Amino acid sequence: MKTASMAEANRQFSKLLRNVVTDGQEVTITSRGKPVAKIVPIDDAAATAEWEEAKKELFDRLAKQPAMNISWTRDDAYEDGYP
């Protein structure tokens, strides 16, 4: 596991992130020598499952909301002389 100061992480973020993505390397970010954050590779299966669950929750919530009756058209939005 690599350790980087906040200043180093700020200067070399793309490089650190590339190492995480390509090598699966974990990077601990420190501030004044104390760990404050960690950059780790994401588990694709878990990420996909989380995405699918979030999408399902969104669609379920949207299905429960009533449709809005909008009484204006796109042309109405431009009737003030805008091209």
All heavy atoms as an XYZ file, in Angstrom:
651
protein
N       0.850     -1.181      0.000
C       0.000      0.000      0.000
C       0.887      1.233      0.000
O       1.848      1.327      0.730
C      -0.904     -0.004      1.232
C      -1.733      1.229      1.342
S      -3.025      1.220      2.597
C      -2.210      0.701      4.044
N       0.555      2.186     -0.842
C       1.314      3.427     -0.957
C       0.704      4.480     -0.050
O      -0.499      4.509      0.177
C       1.300      3.903     -2.406
C       2.037      5.218     -2.611
C       2.164      5.545     -4.066
C       2.793      6.892     -4.320
N       3.988      7.208     -3.598
N       1.553      5.340      0.466
C       1.116      6.473      1.268
C       1.558      7.746      0.560
O       2.668      7.825      0.043
C       1.744      6.426      2.679
O       1.367      5.200      3.295
C       1.268      7.579      3.531
N       0.669      8.744      0.533
C       0.984     10.025     -0.096
C       0.442     11.140      0.779
O      -0.648     11.028      1.338
C       0.373     10.102     -1.491
N       1.202     12.210      0.881
C       0.708     13.380      1.614
C      -0.382     14.051      0.784
O      -0.512     13.796     -0.427
C       1.846     14.375      1.854
O       2.251     14.951      0.620
N      -1.149     14.924      1.421
C      -2.205     15.625      0.682
C      -1.606     16.451     -0.446
O      -2.157     16.492     -1.542
C      -3.024     16.503      1.635
C      -3.942     15.684      2.511
S      -4.962     16.554      3.733
C      -5.283     18.123      3.080
N      -0.476     17.093     -0.198
C       0.165     17.906     -1.236
C       0.596     17.029     -2.407
O       0.375     17.375     -3.572
C       1.359     18.650     -0.658
N       1.217     15.886     -2.114
C       1.642     14.967     -3.172
C       0.432     14.439     -3.933
O       0.443     14.355     -5.167
C       2.442     13.814     -2.580
C       2.903     12.804     -3.603
C       3.592     11.596     -2.983
O       3.731     11.532     -1.758
O       3.974     10.699     -3.760
N      -0.617     14.067     -3.207
C      -1.826     13.552     -3.848
C      -2.438     14.613     -4.759
O      -2.925     14.295     -5.848
C      -2.834     13.102     -2.793
N      -2.392     15.852     -4.344
C      -2.928     16.940     -5.148
C      -2.123     17.108     -6.434
O      -2.688     17.270     -7.518
C      -2.910     18.240     -4.341
C      -3.659     19.353     -5.033
O      -4.646     19.125     -5.701
N      -3.155     20.568     -4.877
N      -0.805     17.036     -6.315
C       0.060     17.217     -7.485
C       0.022     16.018     -8.424
O       0.161     16.169     -9.635
C       1.509     17.446     -7.046
C       1.784     18.807     -6.455
C       3.260     19.052     -6.272
N       3.906     18.016     -5.474
C       4.078     18.046     -4.149
N       3.635     19.083     -3.467
N       4.677     17.062     -3.515
N      -0.129     14.810     -7.882
C      -0.013     13.595     -8.686
C      -1.280     12.749     -8.663
O      -1.221     11.523     -8.760
C       1.158     12.759     -8.174
C       2.481     13.458     -8.273
C       3.617     12.568     -7.807
O       3.421     11.433     -7.399
N       4.812     13.094     -7.866
N      -2.431     13.394     -8.560
C      -3.671     12.643     -8.426
C      -3.895     11.680     -9.587
O      -4.248     10.525     -9.390
C      -4.873     13.580     -8.279
C      -6.153     12.840     -8.044
C      -6.399     12.242     -6.825
C      -7.106     12.718     -9.045
C      -7.579     11.541     -6.599
C      -8.274     12.027     -8.830
C      -8.507     11.436     -7.602
N      -3.691     12.131    -10.803
C      -3.921     11.264    -11.967
C      -3.022     10.035    -11.911
O      -3.468      8.919    -12.206
C      -3.659     12.031    -13.265
O      -4.609     13.043    -13.425
N      -1.763     10.222    -11.550
C      -0.837      9.091    -11.463
C      -1.269      8.118    -10.365
O      -1.275      6.903    -10.572
C       0.572      9.598    -11.184
C       1.604      8.509    -11.082
C       2.982      9.077    -10.769
C       3.981      7.950    -10.571
N       5.289      8.467    -10.175
N      -1.637      8.647     -9.201
C      -2.081      7.778     -8.108
C      -3.331      7.007     -8.502
O      -3.444      5.807     -8.258
C      -2.346      8.611     -6.847
C      -1.140      9.269     -6.191
C      -1.593     10.184     -5.059
C      -0.153      8.238     -5.694
N      -4.263      7.698     -9.126
C      -5.508      7.052     -9.548
C      -5.237      5.981    -10.605
O      -5.835      4.904    -10.580
C      -6.477      8.097    -10.078
C      -7.916      7.674    -10.252
C      -8.494      7.146     -8.946
C      -8.745      8.836    -10.753
N      -4.318      6.269    -11.520
C      -3.955      5.283    -12.539
C      -3.399      4.018    -11.884
O      -3.716      2.902    -12.286
C      -2.928      5.890    -13.494
C      -2.720      5.092    -14.755
C      -1.789      5.785    -15.766
N      -2.049      7.206    -15.901
C      -1.191      8.175    -15.512
N      -0.032      7.877    -14.974
N      -1.493      9.433    -15.679
N      -2.570      4.175    -10.840
C      -2.020      3.018    -10.129
C      -3.123      2.206     -9.452
O      -3.069      0.981     -9.418
C      -0.985      3.452     -9.098
C       0.283      3.970     -9.730
O       0.559      3.711    -10.883
N       1.042      4.727     -8.971
N      -4.105      2.892     -8.929
C      -5.232      2.198     -8.296
C      -5.995      1.398     -9.341
O      -6.320      0.232     -9.141
C      -6.165      3.196     -7.579
C      -7.444      2.525     -7.121
C      -5.443      3.839     -6.395
N      -6.258      2.013    -10.478
C      -7.050      1.370    -11.522
C      -6.293      0.223    -12.178
O      -6.835     -0.865    -12.353
C      -7.483      2.408    -12.587
C      -8.129      1.737    -13.781
C      -8.416      3.435    -11.981
N      -5.049      0.451    -12.559
C      -4.323     -0.562    -13.332
C      -3.684     -1.643    -12.468
O      -3.656     -2.803    -12.855
C      -3.228      0.082    -14.210
O      -2.311      0.788    -13.376
C      -3.834      1.000    -15.242
N      -3.172     -1.261    -11.296
C      -2.446     -2.223    -10.460
C      -3.239     -2.704     -9.256
O      -2.783     -3.571     -8.522
C      -1.130     -1.615     -9.948
C      -0.224     -1.159    -11.078
O      -0.359     -1.708    -12.191
O       0.604     -0.261    -10.856
N      -4.401     -2.101     -9.026
C      -5.181     -2.475     -7.848
C      -4.542     -1.984     -6.556
O      -4.852     -2.461     -5.474
N      -3.647     -1.024     -6.676
C      -2.908     -0.506     -5.525
C      -3.802      0.380     -4.663
O      -4.629      1.130     -5.175
C      -1.707      0.301     -6.038
C      -0.811      0.860     -4.980
C       0.353      1.635     -5.593
O       0.175      2.351     -6.573
N       1.514      1.492     -5.004
N      -3.667      0.272     -3.340
C      -4.375      1.157     -2.426
C      -3.451      2.302     -2.053
O      -2.260      2.106     -1.870
C      -4.791      0.411     -1.162
C      -5.836     -0.649     -1.419
C      -6.326     -1.299     -0.136
O      -5.936     -0.853      0.972
O      -7.102     -2.246     -0.237
N      -4.020      3.502     -1.947
C      -3.237      4.676     -1.590
C      -3.872      5.324     -0.371
O      -5.065      5.633     -0.369
C      -3.171      5.701     -2.745
C      -2.359      6.918     -2.347
C      -2.618      5.063     -4.013
N      -3.072      5.501      0.673
C      -3.543      6.204      1.860
C      -3.050      7.641      1.794
O      -1.869      7.894      1.570
C      -3.003      5.541      3.145
O      -3.477      4.189      3.188
C      -3.472      6.281      4.387
N      -3.961      8.588      1.955
C      -3.635     10.004      1.921
C      -3.457     10.470      3.366
O      -4.302     10.182      4.223
C      -4.749     10.833      1.236
C      -5.139     10.226     -0.120
C      -4.339     12.287      1.111
C      -4.032     10.153     -1.127
N      -2.368     11.195      3.614
C      -2.084     11.654      4.970
C      -2.073     13.172      5.046
O      -1.808     13.854      4.062
C      -0.717     11.121      5.454
O       0.314     11.630      4.596
C      -0.674      9.614      5.463
N      -2.361     13.657      6.232
C      -2.240     15.076      6.548
C      -1.417     15.172      7.819
O      -1.821     14.646      8.860
C      -3.619     15.698      6.756
O      -3.492     17.047      7.160
N      -0.263     15.774      7.682
C       0.670     15.884      8.816
C       0.998     14.525      9.409
O       1.064     14.346     10.620
C       0.115     16.829      9.869
C      -0.096     18.219      9.305
C      -0.650     19.160     10.300
N      -0.943     20.408      9.609
C      -1.244     21.521     10.193
N      -1.316     21.577     11.496
N      -1.488     22.588      9.497
N       1.131     13.553      8.517
C       1.526     12.216      8.924
C       0.407     11.308      9.402
O       0.623     10.133      9.654
N      -0.803     11.836      9.507
C      -1.932     11.025      9.963
C      -2.829     10.672      8.783
O      -3.165     11.532      7.972
C      -2.754     11.783     11.008
C      -2.007     12.031     12.290
C      -2.891     12.745     13.284
C      -2.110     12.993     14.569
N      -2.942     13.636     15.582
N      -3.250      9.405      8.675
C      -4.137      9.006      7.574
C      -5.479      9.723      7.652
O      -6.072      9.823      8.723
C      -4.330      7.507      7.796
C      -3.334      7.085      8.809
C      -2.908      8.299      9.551
N      -5.923     10.250      6.515
C      -7.208     10.949      6.464
C      -8.149     10.382      5.402
O      -9.356     10.603      5.461
C      -7.034     12.470      6.235
C      -6.342     13.115      7.419
C      -6.277     12.749      4.952
N      -7.593      9.672      4.427
C      -8.434      9.119      3.357
C      -7.700      7.958      2.705
O      -6.493      7.809      2.853
C      -8.740     10.185      2.312
N      -8.480      7.165      1.978
C      -7.891      6.037      1.271
C      -8.539      5.934     -0.104
O      -9.754      6.058     -0.237
C      -8.120      4.746      2.050
C      -7.400      3.546      1.467
C      -7.706      2.289      2.243
C      -6.884      2.272      3.512
N      -6.980      0.973      4.207
N      -7.708      5.728     -1.121
C      -8.198      5.489     -2.475
C      -7.996      4.005     -2.735
O      -6.877      3.501     -2.646
C      -7.433      6.322     -3.519
C      -7.489      7.804     -3.185
C      -8.009      6.064     -4.914
C      -6.609      8.664     -4.075
N      -9.082      3.306     -3.013
C      -9.020      1.857     -3.220
C      -9.751      1.495     -4.504
O     -10.661      2.201     -4.930
C      -9.641      1.077     -2.035
C      -8.876      1.339     -0.752
C     -11.088      1.415     -1.861
N      -9.367      0.374     -5.123
C     -10.098     -0.066     -6.314
C     -11.529     -0.427     -5.933
O     -11.786     -0.912     -4.833
C      -9.342     -1.307     -6.786
C      -8.153     -1.444     -5.921
C      -8.280     -0.515     -4.775
N     -12.428     -0.188     -6.846
C     -13.828     -0.509     -6.587
C     -14.099     -1.947     -7.013
O     -13.531     -2.427     -7.978
C     -14.746      0.490     -7.321
C     -16.115      0.508     -6.700
C     -14.830      0.194     -8.785
C     -16.910      1.729     -7.054
N     -14.933     -2.602     -6.267
C     -15.336     -3.970     -6.595
C     -16.438     -3.882     -7.646
O     -17.536     -3.409     -7.366
C     -15.828     -4.665     -5.330
C     -16.357     -6.060     -5.575
O     -16.211     -6.587     -6.692
O     -16.926     -6.641     -4.629
N     -16.139     -4.306     -8.870
C     -17.093     -4.163     -9.976
C     -18.441     -4.804     -9.700
O     -19.478     -4.242    -10.005
C     -16.511     -4.740    -11.269
C     -15.447     -3.846    -11.875
O     -15.442     -2.646    -11.563
O     -14.631     -4.351    -12.662
N     -18.435     -5.996     -9.109
C     -19.700     -6.684     -8.839
C     -20.531     -5.907     -7.830
O     -21.734     -5.724     -8.003
C     -19.440     -8.098     -8.342
N     -19.876     -5.416     -6.775
C     -20.589     -4.645     -5.756
C     -21.092     -3.332     -6.337
O     -22.206     -2.902     -6.056
C     -19.692     -4.393     -4.550
N     -20.258     -2.684     -7.158
C     -20.656     -1.410     -7.763
C     -21.851     -1.604     -8.678
O     -22.786     -0.798     -8.677
C     -19.487     -0.807     -8.530
N     -21.849     -2.670     -9.456
C     -22.966     -2.951    -10.355
C     -24.238     -3.226     -9.561
O     -25.311     -2.727     -9.905
C     -22.634     -4.146    -11.270
O     -21.472     -3.815    -12.028
C     -23.778     -4.459    -12.208
N     -24.114     -3.995     -8.491
C     -25.277     -4.298     -7.658
C     -25.825     -3.018     -7.019
O     -27.044     -2.817     -6.975
C     -24.909     -5.316     -6.583
N     -24.936     -2.154     -6.534
C     -25.378     -0.880     -5.938
C     -26.083     -0.020     -6.983
O     -27.100      0.609     -6.701
C     -24.183     -0.121     -5.372
C     -23.638     -0.696     -4.094
C     -22.437      0.069     -3.591
O     -22.293      1.274     -3.915
O     -21.628     -0.535     -2.873
N     -25.519      0.029     -8.203
C     -26.110      0.816     -9.277
C     -27.504      0.303     -9.615
O     -28.447      1.078     -9.761
C     -25.204      0.769    -10.502
C     -25.836      1.352    -11.726
C     -26.322      0.679    -12.794
C     -26.091      2.733    -11.993
N     -26.852      1.548    -13.716
C     -26.723      2.815    -13.254
C     -25.842      3.908    -11.306
C     -27.100      4.018    -13.816
C     -26.234      5.105    -11.880
C     -26.851      5.153    -13.117
N     -27.639     -1.011     -9.747
C     -28.938     -1.591    -10.085
C     -29.966     -1.321     -8.988
O     -31.121     -1.030     -9.271
C     -28.803     -3.094    -10.345
C     -28.041     -3.436    -11.609
C     -28.684     -2.882    -12.866
O     -29.927     -2.825    -12.961
O     -27.925     -2.486    -13.779
N     -29.558     -1.415     -7.732
C     -30.463     -1.143     -6.613
C     -30.888      0.326     -6.608
O     -32.062      0.646     -6.415
C     -29.813     -1.518     -5.287
C     -30.678     -1.277     -4.083
C     -31.976     -2.075     -4.067
O     -32.041     -3.154     -4.686
O     -32.947     -1.609     -3.430
N     -29.932      1.228     -6.833
C     -30.246      2.661     -6.864
C     -31.201      2.970     -8.013
O     -32.142      3.753     -7.867
C     -28.970      3.478     -6.998
N     -30.968      2.357     -9.169
C     -31.836      2.574    -10.328
C     -33.246      2.065    -10.042
O     -34.232      2.738    -10.351
C     -31.236      1.867    -11.543
C     -31.947      2.160    -12.831
C     -31.167      1.699    -14.047
C     -31.085      0.207    -14.122
N     -30.538     -0.284    -15.403
N     -33.349      0.904     -9.420
C     -34.655      0.343     -9.073
C     -35.404      1.265     -8.111
O     -36.589      1.542     -8.288
C     -34.503     -1.044     -8.455
C     -35.806     -1.703     -8.068
C     -35.562     -3.012     -7.340
C     -36.831     -3.674     -6.865
N     -37.764     -2.830     -6.159
N     -34.692      1.764     -7.088
C     -35.317      2.674     -6.129
C     -35.806      3.946     -6.811
O     -36.896      4.439     -6.509
C     -34.338      3.013     -5.012
C     -34.077      1.870     -4.054
C     -33.033      2.214     -2.998
O     -32.692      3.405     -2.849
O     -32.562      1.282     -2.338
N     -35.009      4.482     -7.737
C     -35.409      5.689     -8.453
C     -36.665      5.447     -9.281
O     -37.625      6.211     -9.221
C     -34.272      6.176     -9.353
C     -34.626      7.331    -10.293
C     -34.991      8.576     -9.487
C     -33.481      7.604    -11.239
N     -36.674      4.354    -10.056
C     -37.838      4.063    -10.895
C     -39.075      3.785    -10.048
O     -40.180      4.179    -10.416
C     -37.547      2.903    -11.840
C     -36.622      3.268    -12.976
C     -35.759      2.331    -13.495
C     -36.623      4.528    -13.532
C     -34.908      2.655    -14.543
C     -35.788      4.871    -14.572
C     -34.924      3.929    -15.087
N     -38.908      3.109     -8.923
C     -40.042      2.863     -8.030
C     -40.611      4.177     -7.504
O     -41.822      4.377     -7.455
C     -39.637      1.964     -6.862
C     -39.379      0.523     -7.271
O     -39.748      0.150     -8.403
O     -38.797     -0.225     -6.454
N     -39.714      5.098     -7.107
C     -40.164      6.393     -6.589
C     -40.857      7.200     -7.677
O     -41.895      7.825     -7.444
C     -38.975      7.170     -6.015
C     -39.414      8.411     -5.265
C     -38.262      9.113     -4.597
N     -37.516      9.852     -5.591
C     -36.202      9.807     -5.745
N     -35.471      9.055     -4.978
N     -35.608     10.523     -6.667
N     -40.285      7.180     -8.886
C     -40.902      7.929     -9.986
C     -42.265      7.361    -10.358
O     -43.177      8.103    -10.704
C     -39.976      7.917    -11.207
C     -38.712      8.750    -11.077
C     -37.808      8.532    -12.287
C     -39.025     10.226    -10.905
N     -42.421      6.050    -10.284
C     -43.701      5.410    -10.622
C     -44.794      5.820     -9.641
O     -45.972      5.855    -10.001
C     -43.542      3.897    -10.632
N     -44.430      6.152     -8.411
C     -45.414      6.544     -7.394
C     -45.815      8.012     -7.500
O     -46.814      8.414     -6.927
C     -44.849      6.275     -5.996
C     -44.676      4.799     -5.701
C     -44.029      4.593     -4.359
C     -43.721      3.118     -4.133
N     -42.962      2.907     -2.902
N     -45.028      8.809     -8.217
C     -45.338     10.228     -8.340
C     -46.365     10.449     -9.441
O     -46.271      9.837    -10.506
C     -44.079     11.035     -8.658
C     -43.078     11.076     -7.541
C     -41.837     11.866     -7.924
O     -41.628     12.190     -9.084
N     -41.028     12.175     -6.939
N     -47.316     11.335     -9.200
C     -48.303     11.601    -10.246
C     -47.666     12.367    -11.408
O     -46.741     13.142    -11.215
C     -49.348     12.464     -9.537
C     -48.615     13.102     -8.417
C     -47.541     12.120     -8.007
N     -48.187     12.113    -12.593
C     -47.715     12.849    -13.766
C     -48.203     14.289    -13.664
O     -49.308     14.554    -13.199
C     -48.242     12.200    -15.037
N     -47.357     15.201    -14.087
C     -47.734     16.606    -14.043
C     -48.378     16.998    -15.370
O     -47.921     16.589    -16.433
C     -46.512     17.479    -13.787
C     -45.904     17.236    -12.418
S     -44.474     18.263    -12.123
C     -45.222     19.858    -12.061
N     -49.440     17.772    -15.293
C     -50.104     18.268    -16.489
C     -49.521     19.638    -16.806
O     -49.914     20.644    -16.234
C     -51.615     18.344    -16.263
C     -52.341     18.742    -17.523
O     -51.761     18.732    -18.602
N     -53.602     19.099    -17.390
N     -48.585     19.645    -17.716
C     -47.933     20.900    -18.092
C     -48.744     21.524    -19.215
O     -48.984     20.893    -20.250
C     -46.481     20.654    -18.527
C     -45.706     20.075    -17.352
C     -45.846     21.932    -19.034
C     -44.302     19.659    -17.677
N     -49.150     22.779    -19.002
C     -50.066     23.403    -19.956
C     -49.355     24.331    -20.936
O     -49.995     25.132    -21.583
C     -51.143     24.177    -19.201
O     -50.538     25.196    -18.438
N     -48.063     24.253    -21.033
C     -47.369     25.095    -21.995
C     -46.582     24.219    -22.957
O     -46.287     23.077    -22.686
C     -46.455     26.108    -21.317
C     -45.447     25.512    -20.378
C     -45.603     25.253    -19.063
C     -44.120     25.081    -20.703
N     -44.469     24.687    -18.543
C     -43.536     24.576    -19.530
C     -43.360     25.070    -21.868
C     -42.247     24.076    -19.491
C     -42.069     24.570    -21.824
C     -41.527     24.091    -20.646
N     -46.296     24.812    -24.104
C     -45.544     24.099    -25.124
C     -44.180     24.750    -25.283
O     -43.926     25.847    -24.769
C     -46.267     24.135    -26.478
O     -46.278     25.493    -26.947
C     -47.688     23.602    -26.368
N     -43.350     24.120    -26.045
C     -42.027     24.682    -26.310
C     -42.164     26.027    -27.027
O     -41.418     26.962    -26.760
C     -41.229     23.695    -27.146
C     -39.848     24.176    -27.452
C     -39.118     23.179    -28.316
N     -37.874     23.777    -28.737
C     -36.715     23.184    -28.706
N     -36.632     21.951    -28.302
N     -35.633     23.795    -29.079
N     -43.126     26.122    -27.927
C     -43.333     27.390    -28.654
C     -43.695     28.518    -27.697
O     -43.296     29.663    -27.889
C     -44.421     27.232    -29.710
C     -43.984     26.347    -30.856
O     -42.759     26.215    -31.075
O     -44.865     25.759    -31.531
N     -44.456     28.221    -26.636
C     -44.829     29.236    -25.640
C     -43.591     29.829    -24.971
O     -43.567     30.986    -24.610
C     -45.748     28.649    -24.576
C     -47.099     28.238    -25.141
O     -47.498     28.794    -26.186
O     -47.735     27.366    -24.525
N     -42.576     29.013    -24.793
C     -41.367     29.472    -24.114
C     -40.634     30.512    -24.956
O     -39.858     31.301    -24.428
C     -40.441     28.295    -23.823
N     -40.876     30.518    -26.248
C     -40.169     31.420    -27.141
C     -41.030     32.570    -27.648
O     -40.643     33.303    -28.526
C     -39.610     30.646    -28.344
C     -38.524     29.698    -27.958
C     -38.766     28.348    -27.793
C     -37.226     30.151    -27.737
C     -37.762     27.463    -27.414
C     -36.209     29.285    -27.364
C     -36.494     27.947    -27.211
O     -35.504     27.091    -26.841
N     -42.218     32.770    -27.088
C     -43.091     33.792    -27.625
C     -42.692     35.215    -27.250
O     -43.253     36.171    -27.761
C     -44.548     33.528    -27.222
C     -44.856     33.750    -25.787
C     -46.295     33.406    -25.453
O     -46.934     32.614    -26.162
O     -46.790     33.954    -24.465
N     -41.665     35.399    -26.410
C     -41.215     36.739    -26.068
C     -40.262     37.304    -27.099
O     -39.588     38.301    -26.868
C     -40.521     36.732    -24.700
C     -41.512     36.539    -23.569
O     -42.704     36.812    -23.779
O     -41.076     36.118    -22.491
N     -40.177     36.689    -28.263
C     -39.356     37.221    -29.333
C     -37.954     36.631    -29.363
O     -37.107     37.115    -30.094
N     -37.721     35.630    -28.563
C     -36.406     34.993    -28.626
C     -36.365     34.083    -29.839
O     -37.348     33.427    -30.161
C     -36.136     34.189    -27.354
C     -35.981     35.068    -26.141
C     -36.987     35.093    -25.172
C     -34.871     35.860    -25.959
C     -36.869     35.891    -24.046
C     -34.741     36.662    -24.838
C     -35.740     36.670    -23.895
O     -35.617     37.454    -22.797
N     -35.212     34.021    -30.484
C     -35.135     33.175    -31.695
C     -35.248     31.712    -31.386
O     -34.998     31.219    -30.392
C     -33.750     33.489    -32.261
C     -33.024     34.310    -31.255
C     -33.990     34.709    -30.208
